[in-house]
Amino acid sequence: MNMKINAVQQVQEDMALIARGEEIDLPWRRLRVLLDYGLVEISTLSSWVDRLQEVEHPSRGQTRV
């Protein structure tokens, strides 16, 4: 899939929103473009819980494969 220049610019702006933590303002249709191109992924709740536990308890030494 090739993206048009204006689509690439919009993706860059949207990725900047995500990087700044402002993705709450990102319209679903534009987020869908990022998902379709594999530029972002939605993590499951369990993966977020795992990440939080790693931050809270770094001495547990969980290993990712």
Secondary structure, DSSP 8 states (H G I E B T S, - for coil): ----HHHHHHHHHHHHHHHTT-GGGS-HHHHHHHHHTTS-----HHHHHHHHHHHH-GGG-----
